[in-house]
Amino acid sequence: MDSDSQPATPVSQPSAPVSQPAAPASQPQAVPSAQSPTPAPQPSTPAAQPSQPTQSLPPVQVPQQPQAPQSSEPQSAQMPSPVLPNPAADNLPPVPMPPIFDSAVPPVPSIPDATTTEAAPVDAKTKKRKKIIAAIIAAVVVVALVVAGVVYVKFRNNDAAEAPKATTAKTTKSKKTEKKFSFDSKTLDSIVDAAQPASVAAATTDGKAEYSSSKASQSGVATGLYLPVYLAVTNNGKTKNDQATDLLKNPSNDTANSLISQAGGLDAVNKWLKDNGYTHTELQRNYGDTAASQAGKENVTTAEDATNMLTVAERLGLSDLMNLDTQAEGITVPESMTVHGFYGKGIGGYYNYYFIIKDGDRTITLTVMTQQSKEAAAKLASDLLAEIHKQANPDNKGEGNKNSNNGDTAQNGNDGSNAVTPVQLTQSYTTQFDTVNMITVTKYSFQYPSDWTIGQPEITDQVEIVNLTNARGVTIQYYWGPIQGKFMKHETVTKVADAQFDAPCAQDCRNYQNPGPFMVAQIDGDEGSQLALVPDSYQGAHDFPAYTGYLFESYGYSSFATIDTKGGLTAQEKAEVIAILASLHSAQ
């Protein structure tokens, strides 16, 4: 059925058009308006109903219009005049006459005569008109879509063209940062092979690059290597042991042997080493036992095992404890490189070096085991350091050793004589949160040396943040405020020094538990090593909020810790940082 058709009602209908004589049902007559356009075809209707008695009704008053003559065109070209129901016969209310449309407006389709017996044929012109209308609508939609697409592409191209430099710079920087590093094994092999007998192994501490010489997996005398004892006694740094820490700071055979006894003897240490993957490392005698050595018992390891231990030590933040006087050893260190480490000289002409190297953006562990003189071992070490620097940091990024005279490693925590100038705390800072916000809270103070600088404090109604920086950029931050972030970081806390802080309260402590005595501690985690003021009770494994330093409760939440050590503190810087952190106290 055409969408413009209306079904004829099969109930009572008048037998003839209004105001016209009765006509046969098969041929209704039209009373067209003089202004009406050519009518549309009449929709099909159901079969005629039985004729009903005709009643005489007064004619509907139609406005006087000139009557058009009957067209000679086919029936399909004309529209019959609307046929109104018979009110008297159907008990219907009178129907008003439909309005006469202007010639520019199509007429309303007529109500079909109930007596019509055949469907009028569909007007071809109407079909064509509908097709044209549909085509016009489709064309408009297509044009709209094309215009919208052109506008979108134009604006997108404009947006992309507005900041091409920023996008390119970011992409270039990302690619440069993510550039894969690998050791040039062929060149390193040529250096090692020219200095035999020797075995060498190196690795980046992120585990992404490794180097092993031809003999790196062969066991040799582990002279000067105390890391097996430290790692076994502390269980990879998980258990605090001050004597073990002192062993790394001041290597001693007596200290090492005492720790071996604490661990349960040589068998217990060796079992721990095997259980933790150091399968080629074994302690067969106590350190310094020359009689056992002459009897054929040696403490042995491989360059690969030793390098793995150095990597663990660096991840635990122990490199600052490993002081090596490279000048006294005759080792030349590249200017941008920082070297921490040990050396060992043993019976039978063994001379070994164990290095943790920081050069540019990379940290590398290196083991050099030789059976040569000190001079030959130092030359091999110097050649390897120069080549590793060339491969890992060709742009010479970083400050490296402060005193490059023959590689004296002042920045390694060693100024050539292990001397540290006494720290003089001549300046002080007192917190200002209460003054700025005009409220009553505990005031704190700390002292610092004259060559450290206080930055502009950040004080709001929520926080007070103060940064203290030295000339090299090492930074300590005091923070007081709320906890930020829901995630926690898992750290290992090792006591370094006592502190006077006692976490007092301004008015009362009902909402805060007394954390007890405080200490300056080394905090080791995935992001490196920092020094911080924390309660003694935090020793061992402890969780800290991820984004707000190393918090403790003190009438609120506070953190007083290093946030940037510039790749590692010198011995002098470490002494100063410890003194500053330990000085925090109540200013009430």
C-alpha positions in Angstrom: 0.0 0.0 0.0 1.3 3.4 -0.9 2.4 5.5 2.1 0.0 8.3 1.1 -3.1 6.0 0.9 -5.8 5.7 3.5 -7.9 2.6 3.8 -11.6 2.9 2.9 -13.9 2.3 5.8 -16.2 -0.6 4.9 -19.0 0.7 7.1 -22.0 2.7 6.0 -21.1 5.2 3.3 -23.2 7.5 1.2 -24.3 6.1 -2.1 -23.5 9.2 -4.1 -21.3 12.2 -3.9 -22.7 15.2 -2.1 -24.5 17.8 -4.2 -24.5 15.6 -7.3 -27.2 13.3 -8.7 -26.8 9.6 -8.0 -24.3 7.9 -10.3 -23.2 4.4 -10.9 -20.9 3.0 -8.3 -18.2 2.3 -10.8 -17.8 5.9 -11.9 -17.8 8.6 -9.2 -17.8 12.1 -10.5 -15.6 14.9 -9.3 -16.3 18.5 -8.4 -12.8 20.0 -8.8 -11.9 23.4 -7.7 -10.9 25.8 -10.3 -7.6 26.4 -8.5 -6.8 22.8 -7.7 -3.9 21.2 -9.5 -4.1 18.0 -11.3 -5.2 15.4 -8.7 -3.2 12.4 -7.6 -4.4 8.9 -8.4 -7.2 7.4 -6.2 -6.0 4.6 -3.9 -7.5 1.2 -4.2 -10.6 0.5 -2.3 -12.5 -2.6 -1.2 -15.5 -3.9 -3.1 -18.6 -1.9 -3.0 -21.1 -2.5 -0.2 -24.7 -3.2 -1.0 -26.6 -0.1 -1.9 -28.6 1.6 0.8 -31.7 3.7 0.6 -31.0 7.1 -0.6 -32.0 10.0 1.6 -32.5 13.5 0.3 -30.1 15.9 2.1 -29.7 19.6 1.6 -26.6 20.2 -0.5 -23.5 21.3 1.2 -22.8 24.9 0.4 -19.7 25.0 -1.6 -18.1 28.3 -2.4 -19.0 29.4 -6.0 -16.1 28.4 -8.2 -16.2 28.1 -12.0 -16.6 24.4 -12.8 -14.0 22.9 -14.9 -15.1 20.8 -17.8 -14.5 17.1 -17.7 -11.0 16.2 -18.8 -10.6 13.9 -21.6 -7.5 12.5 -20.0 -7.5 9.0 -18.5 -9.0 8.5 -15.1 -5.6 8.2 -13.5 -4.9 11.8 -14.3 -7.7 13.1 -12.1 -8.5 13.2 -8.4 -12.2 12.9 -7.4 -13.6 15.5 -5.1 -13.7 14.5 -1.5 -16.8 12.4 -0.7 -18.3 13.2 2.7 -20.2 10.8 4.8 -23.9 11.0 5.1 -24.6 12.4 8.6 -28.2 11.5 8.6 -27.6 7.9 7.5 -24.6 7.3 9.7 -25.5 9.4 12.7 -22.2 11.2 12.3 -21.6 14.9 13.0 -21.5 17.2 10.1 -18.0 17.3 8.4 -16.7 20.7 7.5 -15.5 21.3 4.0 -11.7 20.9 3.6 -9.9 24.1 2.8 -9.1 25.1 -0.7 -5.3 24.9 -1.1 -3.2 27.3 -3.0 -1.9 25.9 -6.2 1.6 25.7 -4.8 0.6 23.3 -2.0 -0.3 19.7 -2.9 -3.9 18.8 -2.0 -4.8 16.4 0.8 -5.5 12.9 -0.6 -9.3 12.4 -0.9 -11.4 10.0 1.0 -12.2 7.1 -1.3 -15.8 6.4 -2.3 -17.1 3.3 -0.6 -18.9 2.3 -3.8 -15.7 2.1 -5.9 -15.1 -1.3 -7.1 -11.7 -1.0 -8.8 -8.4 0.5 -7.7 -7.3 3.5 -9.8 -4.1 3.1 -11.6 -1.0 4.7 -10.0 -0.1 8.0 -11.6 3.3 7.8 -13.3 4.0 11.4 -12.6 3.6 10.8 -8.9 5.9 7.9 -9.0 8.5 10.0 -10.8 8.0 12.9 -8.3 8.6 10.6 -5.3 11.7 9.2 -6.9 13.0 12.6 -7.6 12.4 13.7 -4.0 14.1 10.5 -2.7 17.1 11.2 -5.0 17.3 14.8 -3.8 17.3 13.7 -0.1 20.0 11.1 -0.8 22.1 13.6 -2.6 21.8 16.1 0.2 22.9 13.4 2.8 25.9 12.5 0.6 26.9 16.1 0.2 26.6 16.6 3.9 28.8 13.6 4.7 31.4 14.7 2.2 31.5 18.2 3.6 31.7 16.9 7.2 34.6 14.6 6.2 36.5 17.4 4.5 36.1 19.7 7.6 37.2 16.9 9.9 40.3 16.2 7.9 41.1 19.9 7.6 40.9 20.5 11.4 42.8 17.3 12.1 45.6 18.4 9.8 45.6 21.9 11.3 45.9 20.4 14.8 48.8 18.2 13.7 50.5 21.1 12.1 50.3 23.3 15.1 52.8 21.4 17.3 55.1 19.3 15.0 58.2 20.3 16.8 57.0 19.2 20.2 55.9 15.8 18.9 59.1 15.3 17.0 61.3 16.2 20.0 59.3 13.9 22.3 59.6 11.0 19.9 63.3 11.6 19.3 64.0 11.8 23.0 62.0 8.6 23.7 63.9 6.6 21.1 67.3 7.9 22.4 66.4 6.9 26.0 65.2 3.5 24.9 68.3 2.7 22.7 69.5 -0.7 23.5 73.0 -1.0 25.0 75.2 -4.0 24.6 78.9 -4.6 25.3 81.3 -4.9 22.4 82.6 -8.3 23.4 85.1 -8.5 20.6 87.0 -5.4 21.7 86.8 -6.4 25.4 88.1 -9.9 24.6 91.1 -8.4 22.8 92.0 -6.5 26.0 91.6 -9.5 28.3 93.4 -11.9 26.0 96.4 -9.6 25.9 96.7 -9.7 29.7 96.5 -13.4 30.5 96.0 -15.1 32.9 92.8 -13.2 33.7 89.1 -13.7 33.9 86.6 -10.8 33.5 82.9 -10.4 33.7 80.7 -7.3 33.5 77.0 -6.5 33.6 74.6 -3.6 33.7 72.6 -3.6 36.9 69.3 -3.6 35.1 70.3 -7.0 33.7 70.0 -6.1 30.1 73.7 -6.4 29.0 76.4 -8.8 30.1 79.9 -9.6 29.1 82.0 -12.7 30.0 85.6 -13.5 29.0 86.5 -17.0 28.0 87.5 -17.9 31.6 84.8 -16.0 33.4 83.0 -19.2 34.5 86.2 -20.8 35.8 86.8 -20.8 39.5 89.7 -18.8 40.9 90.9 -17.6 44.3 88.4 -15.1 45.7 91.0 -12.9 47.4 89.5 -9.6 48.7 85.9 -10.7 48.2 83.8 -10.3 51.4 80.4 -10.0 49.8 79.7 -13.8 50.2 79.8 -13.3 54.0 77.8 -10.1 54.0 75.0 -11.5 51.8 74.8 -14.8 53.7 74.6 -13.2 57.1 72.1 -10.5 56.1 70.1 -12.9 53.8 70.6 -10.6 50.8 70.2 -7.5 53.0 66.9 -8.5 54.6 68.4 -8.8 58.1 70.1 -5.9 59.7 73.6 -6.5 61.0 75.8 -3.6 62.0 78.9 -5.8 62.0 78.2 -6.9 58.4 77.8 -3.3 57.3 81.1 -2.4 59.0 82.7 -5.3 57.0 82.0 -3.5 53.7 83.1 -0.1 55.0 86.3 -1.4 56.6 87.1 -4.9 55.2 88.8 -7.1 57.8 89.6 -10.8 58.0 88.7 -10.8 61.7 85.3 -9.3 61.1 84.6 -11.7 58.3 85.5 -14.7 60.4 83.3 -13.5 63.3 80.4 -13.2 61.0 81.0 -16.7 59.6 80.7 -18.0 63.1 77.5 -16.0 63.7 76.0 -17.6 60.5 76.8 -21.1 61.8 80.2 -21.8 60.3 81.5 -22.3 56.8 79.0 -25.1 55.9 76.1 -22.8 56.7 77.5 -20.0 54.6 78.2 -22.3 51.7 74.7 -23.8 51.9 73.2 -20.3 51.7 75.4 -19.5 48.7 74.3 -22.6 46.8 70.7 -22.0 47.7 70.9 -18.5 46.3 72.5 -19.3 42.9 76.2 -18.8 43.7 77.0 -22.3 42.7 80.7 -21.7 41.9 81.5 -19.8 45.1 82.7 -21.7 48.1 84.5 -20.8 51.4 86.9 -23.6 52.2 88.7 -21.8 55.0 88.5 -18.8 57.2 89.9 -15.5 55.8 93.6 -15.0 56.4 94.2 -18.7 57.2 97.6 -19.1 55.4 98.2 -22.6 56.8 94.9 -23.9 55.3 95.8 -22.1 52.0 99.1 -23.8 51.8 97.3 -27.0 52.5 95.3 -26.5 49.3 92.1 -25.0 50.8 91.0 -21.8 49.2 88.0 -19.5 49.1 87.0 -19.6 45.4 84.5 -17.9 43.1 84.2 -17.1 39.4 84.2 -13.7 37.8 80.5 -14.2 36.9 79.5 -15.1 40.4 81.3 -12.1 41.8 79.7 -9.8 39.3 76.3 -11.1 40.3 77.0 -10.4 43.9 78.1 -6.8 43.0 74.9 -6.3 41.2 72.9 -7.3 44.3 75.1 -5.0 46.4 74.3 -2.1 44.2 70.6 -2.8 44.2 70.8 -2.8 48.0 72.5 0.6 47.9 75.8 -0.7 49.3 78.1 0.9 46.8 78.7 4.0 49.0 80.2 1.6 51.6 82.8 0.3 49.2 85.8 2.7 49.2 88.7 2.1 46.8 91.7 4.4 46.5 92.2 4.1 42.8 95.1 6.5 42.8 97.0 4.4 45.3 96.3 1.3 43.1 97.5 3.1 40.0 94.2 2.8 38.2 93.2 5.5 35.7 89.5 6.4 35.8 87.7 8.3 33.0 86.6 11.8 34.0 82.8 11.2 33.8 83.0 7.8 35.7 82.5 7.1 39.4 84.1 3.9 40.7 83.3 2.1 44.0 84.9 -1.2 44.9 87.4 -3.5 46.6 90.7 -5.0 45.8 92.3 -8.2 47.1 95.9 -9.6 47.1 96.4 -13.2 47.9 98.9 -16.0 48.2 100.1 -17.3 44.9 100.2 -14.0 43.1 96.5 -13.4 42.8 95.3 -9.8 42.4 91.6 -9.0 42.0 89.4 -6.0 41.6 85.6 -5.8 42.2 84.0 -2.6 40.8 80.6 -0.8 40.8 80.8 1.8 38.0 78.5 4.7 37.4 79.0 6.4 34.1 76.4 8.6 32.5 73.0 7.0 32.7 74.3 3.5 33.3 75.5 1.5 36.3 77.8 -1.4 35.6 79.4 -4.1 37.8 82.8 -5.4 36.8 85.1 -8.2 38.2 88.7 -8.5 37.2 90.5 -11.6 38.5 94.2 -12.0 37.7 97.2 -14.0 38.7 99.6 -11.1 38.0 101.4 -8.3 39.7 99.6 -5.3 41.1 100.9 -3.1 38.2 99.7 -5.6 35.6 96.3 -5.9 37.2 95.9 -2.2 37.5 96.8 -1.7 33.8 94.2 -4.3 32.8 91.6 -2.6 35.1 92.5 0.8 33.6 92.2 -0.5 30.0 88.8 -2.1 30.7 87.4 1.0 32.4 88.5 3.2 29.4 86.8 0.8 26.9 83.6 0.4 29.0 83.4 4.2 29.3 83.8 4.5 25.5 81.0 2.0 24.9 78.6 3.1 27.7 79.0 6.8 27.8 80.6 8.1 24.6 79.2 11.6 25.2 81.0 12.0 28.6 77.8 12.7 30.5 78.1 13.1 34.3 80.5 14.7 36.7 82.5 11.6 37.5 85.4 11.9 40.0 85.9 15.3 41.4 89.6 14.9 41.3 90.7 13.3 38.1 94.4 13.3 38.9 95.2 9.7 38.1 91.6 8.7 38.9 91.6 9.7 42.6 88.0 8.9 43.5 86.8 11.7 45.8 83.3 11.1 44.5 83.5 7.5 45.3 83.3 8.3 49.0 87.1 8.3 49.1 89.3 11.3 48.8 92.5 9.3 48.6 93.1 9.2 52.4 89.5 8.3 53.7 89.6 11.6 55.6 86.3 13.4 56.4 86.3 16.9 57.7 84.3 17.3 61.0 80.8 18.6 60.2 80.0 22.1 61.4 76.2 22.8 61.7 76.2 26.6 61.8 72.8 27.4 60.2 69.3 26.5 61.3 65.7 26.4 60.0 62.5 26.4 62.1 59.2 25.3 60.6 56.7 28.0 59.8 53.4 26.2 59.2 51.9 27.4 62.5 52.9 31.1 61.8 51.6 31.1 58.2 48.3 29.5 59.0 47.9 31.1 62.5 47.3 27.8 64.2 48.9 25.9 67.1 51.1 22.9 66.0 54.5 21.7 67.0 57.4 23.7 65.6 60.5 21.8 64.5 64.1 22.9 63.9 67.1 21.4 62.2 70.7 22.6 61.6 72.9 22.5 58.5 76.4 23.6 57.3 76.9 27.0 55.8 77.6 25.7 52.3 74.1 24.2 52.1 71.2 26.3 50.9 67.5 26.5 51.9 65.2 26.9 49.0 61.9 28.9 49.1 59.6 26.9 51.5 56.3 25.8 50.1 53.7 26.4 52.8 49.9 26.0 52.3 47.0 25.2 54.6 47.9 21.6 54.1 51.6 21.2 53.8 55.1 22.6 54.5 57.9 21.5 52.2 61.5 22.7 52.6 64.4 21.6 50.3 68.0 21.9 51.5 70.7 21.6 48.8 74.5 21.5 48.6 76.7 22.8 45.8 76.6 19.5 43.9 72.8 19.3 44.0 72.4 16.7 46.7 69.0 17.5 48.2 67.4 16.8 51.6 63.6 17.5 51.9 61.6 18.2 55.0 57.9 17.4 54.5 54.9 17.8 56.8 51.4 17.2 55.6 48.9 14.4 54.6 49.7 11.1 53.0 49.6 11.2 49.3 48.8 8.1 47.2 47.3 4.8 48.1 50.2 2.6 46.9 53.0 1.4 49.1 56.7 0.9 48.4 58.5 -2.0 50.1 61.9 -0.9 51.5 64.7 -2.3 53.6 65.7 -0.1 56.6 69.2 -0.2 58.1 70.3 1.9 61.0 73.2 4.3 60.3 73.3 6.6 63.3 71.3 7.7 66.4 69.0 10.7 66.3 67.7 13.1 69.0 64.2 13.4 67.6 61.5 12.3 70.0 58.3 13.1 68.1 56.7 15.6 70.6 53.1 16.9 70.3 52.0 20.5 70.5 49.0 19.9 72.8 48.3 16.2 73.2 49.1 12.9 71.6 45.8 11.1 71.9 45.5 10.6 68.2 49.1 9.5 67.6 51.0 6.7 69.1 54.5 7.5 70.4 56.8 5.8 67.9 59.7 5.6 70.3 63.3 6.6 69.7 64.5 7.7 66.2 67.5 7.0 64.1 69.1 8.0 60.8 68.7 5.0 58.5 69.6 3.9 55.0 66.5 3.1 53.0 67.1 0.6 50.2 64.4 -0.2 47.5 63.7 -0.6 43.8 64.5 3.1 43.2 67.9 3.1 44.9 69.2 4.1 48.3 68.3 7.2 50.4 69.1 8.3 54.0 66.1 9.3 56.2 65.1 10.1 59.7 62.7 7.3 60.9 61.8 5.5 64.1 64.1 2.7 65.3 61.1 0.3 65.1 61.2 0.6 61.3 64.4 -1.5 61.0 64.2 -4.4 58.6 61.5 -4.6 56.0 59.0 -1.7 56.1 56.3 -0.3 53.8 56.2 3.5 53.0 53.6 5.5 51.1 54.8 5.7 47.5 54.6 9.4 46.9 55.5 11.1 50.2 59.0 10.2 51.2 59.5 8.1 54.4 56.7 9.2 56.6 56.4 8.8 60.4 53.6 10.1 62.7 54.3 13.3 64.7 51.2 15.3 65.3 50.6 14.7 61.6 52.8 13.0 59.1 56.5 14.0 58.6 59.4 13.0 56.4 63.0 14.2 56.6 65.2 12.4 54.0 67.4 12.8 51.0 65.5 12.9 47.7 68.4 13.2 45.3 71.9 11.9 46.0 73.3 12.7 42.5 74.4 9.1 41.8 76.0 8.6 45.2 77.2 10.6 48.2 80.9 11.3 48.9 82.1 10.3 52.3 82.0 14.0 53.3 78.5 14.5 51.9 77.3 11.4 53.7 78.7 12.6 57.0 76.9 16.0 56.5 73.6 14.4 55.6 73.6 12.2 58.6 74.4 15.2 60.9 71.6 17.3 59.3 69.0 14.5 59.6 70.0 13.7 63.2 69.6 17.4 64.2 65.8 17.6 63.8 64.2 18.4 67.2 61.2 20.2 68.7 61.5 24.0 68.8 58.9 24.4 71.6 
